[in-house]
Amino acid sequence: MPASEPVARKPPTPSRQSLRGLDWFIFFLADVQTGFGPFVAVYLTTQKWTQVEIGLVLSIGGVVGLIGQMPGGAIVDAARSERLVAGLAIATIGVSALGYAAWPIFPVVMIAATLHAAASCVLGPAIAAISLGLVGPLAIGERLGRNARYASLGNGVAAAVMGTSGYLLSSRSVFLVTFILAIPTLLALARIRECEIDVAQAHGAIARTVADADATSVLGLVRRRPLLIFASSVLLLQLANAAMLPLMAGVVTTRSSQWAPVLIAACIIVPQAIVALMSPSVGSMAQQWGRRPLLLLGFAALAVRGVLFATVRDPYLLVAVQVFDGITAAVFSVLVPLIVADVAFGSGHFNLAQGIVGTATGIGASLSTVLAGYVSDRFGSSVAFAGLAAVAAAGLAMIWFVMPETRRSAY
């Protein structure tokens, strides 16, 4: 046997308690994170903040979230307990929500936004690491599909609960609800048995007869061609996708201002419902068919969506077009961590690799809204949508011609 040959391992068999605990942890975590969405701008507006101040807070959070992706992944890789890292991050987010609710003054809100963004940088990698440590690389596709389903359900329930509490009580109550929801999130996390999480496996490491420095070096990871290609394709995905819904919301408001809030809400709910329905199937199909066919499907749906947004004039039909958004979201919510697990396999730096792809995601999303907004102002929304569709087509071409298949069939 060669010195660096991996040692065969028995597939893990996590208990039902741990698997159900992970389900509910993701569900409640989605509830907690929903409180920091558009509700922040609404709440700060009611507190007589200027748009400049609100924009500054949101920008600071975005910048911290972008630059913290790779350090966040590295922290999870270095941790000996992913549960502890996740628990500390949730507690930090709960305290941030309480800060928003109790002292909506600029210094406190700025600190709360920074802490929330920093905690979020470790939560994504921690969830994927816990999942991988529980079920192993051969079952991770189905597990990630289940994760996406519970996250989508959590987002939908939280939006309804927080929207209702904000309407019936006050916008401040949204952050109090967020703080309260951190408690069942931590309780669900505690249901996951620490002893069933394989730490080495959670970091993408494999047991070897002799240590292999080349296989486990960070430099070796960042030079892996599939990782670089995939990160570039994700950047194109976000460059094409991030601006579509905001642009479409502006178009709907212009064409049907009376029904705009209802139509925009429907445009958010439709994709979430599709993600909840499709995600487990995506995980299974990724293991049966491979990753590339589903990547091609996701990019194709995004390109078609952009073309339809550019050509459809009826605001009610635009809601139907959001079905394609659901397809893209279902595919990539599962495949992004799944392919990262594939390409980082054996490196021991799975979560750092997630941070690299997360950084590409943030860069693409940031550029998307700026560039699409500029094109829309200069040449009209139809041209902007056509341009976003062209970017999606470029991503499709990259997957077709350059991206290798990463599916693994054995340890």
Helices and strands as residue ranges (DSSP letters): H 16-34, H 39-46, H 51-67, H 69-78, H 82-102, H 106-135, H 140-168, H 173-190, G 194-196, H 199-202, H 213-216, H 218-222, H 225-241, H 244-255, H 260-289, H 292-311, H 315-343, H 350-379, H 381-401
